[in-house]
Amino acid sequence: MPLPQALARINRRISNPVLGVMARIAPGFGIVIHQGRKSGRVYRSPVMVFQRDGGYRIALTYGRNVDWLKNIRAAGQFEFETRGRTVTLADPQVGHDASAGWAPPGVRQVLTALSVEYYVQARRA
C-alpha cells in the first residue's frame, strides 16, 4: 500500500516547499511542473525520478490517484526539472512493477518496503 493520502496533504503544505529546493538539484529527485485540469493553476510537485528506457521513470509513492498524475495525463506532456535543468516530457504512461526492479538497489528496498508498485514512464518531447 502506498503512502496514505493524509500524509500527502501534510506534505503538500509543509514538506513540499522545503523539498522543492533540494529536489531541483539532488540526484534521484525532480520537480513535476503541471497545470491544474480545472483551475489552470501551475503546480510544482517534488518526486523521486530515475532515467530509464530512454526517458524518465517517476515513482508513484502516493499511488495512482494523485492530482499531478491526473494533470499530466490529461495534458499529455509536462515540464520537469531535474539536476538543474528543465526538460519537456511527453506521453506519460503508468507502469506496474511490485519489485521496483527499475530503481537503483538502495532505493529499490525503500520502494518495496513502502509497497510502491507503480511508476510513470515519460519520454522527452
Backbone hydrogen bonds, N-H to C=O, Kabsch-Sander energy under -0.5 kcal/mol:
donor,donor_aa,acceptor,acceptor_aa,energy
3,L,61,T,-2.4
8,A,4,P,-1.4
9,R,5,Q,-2.1
10,I,6,A,-1.8
11,N,7,L,-2.9
12,R,8,A,-2.3
13,R,9,R,-1.2
14,I,10,I,-2.7
15,S,10,I,-0.5
16,N,11,N,-3.6
18,V,14,I,-0.8
19,L,15,S,-3.3
20,G,16,N,-2.5
21,V,17,P,-0.6
21,V,18,V,-0.8
22,M,18,V,-1.0
23,A,19,L,-3.5
24,R,20,G,-1.0
25,I,22,M,-1.5
26,A,22,M,-2.5
29,F,26,A,-1.5
30,G,47,V,-1.9
31,I,81,E,-2.5
32,V,45,S,-2.9
33,I,31,I,-0.6
33,I,79,E,-2.7
34,H,32,V,-0.6
34,H,43,Y,-2.1
36,G,41,R,-3.2
40,G,36,G,-1.0
43,Y,34,H,-3.5
45,S,32,V,-2.6
47,V,30,G,-2.7
49,V,28,G,-1.5
50,F,57,R,-2.1
52,R,55,G,-2.0
55,G,52,R,-1.7
56,Y,122,A,-3.0
57,R,50,F,-3.2
58,I,120,V,-2.8
59,A,48,M,-1.9
60,L,118,Y,-2.2
61,T,59,A,-1.3
63,G,60,L,-1.8
70,K,66,V,-1.9
71,N,67,D,-2.7
72,I,68,W,-2.3
73,R,69,L,-2.3
74,A,70,K,-2.1
75,A,71,N,-2.0
76,G,72,I,-2.2
78,F,89,L,-2.6
79,E,33,I,-1.3
80,F,87,V,-2.5
81,E,31,I,-2.4
82,T,85,R,-2.7
84,G,24,R,-2.5
85,R,82,T,-1.7
87,V,80,F,-2.9
89,L,78,F,-3.2
89,L,87,V,-0.5
90,A,123,R,-3.3
91,D,76,G,-2.2
93,Q,121,Q,-2.7
95,G,119,Y,-2.8
97,D,117,E,-3.3
100,A,97,D,-1.7
103,A,100,A,-2.0
108,R,104,P,-3.0
109,Q,105,P,-1.7
110,V,106,G,-1.1
111,L,107,V,-2.9
112,T,108,R,-2.5
113,A,109,Q,-2.1
114,L,110,V,-1.9
115,S,112,T,-1.0
116,V,111,L,-3.1
117,E,115,S,-1.1
119,Y,95,G,-1.9
120,V,58,I,-2.4
121,Q,93,Q,-3.0
122,A,56,Y,-2.4
123,R,90,A,-2.1
124,R,54,G,-0.5
125,A,88,T,-2.7
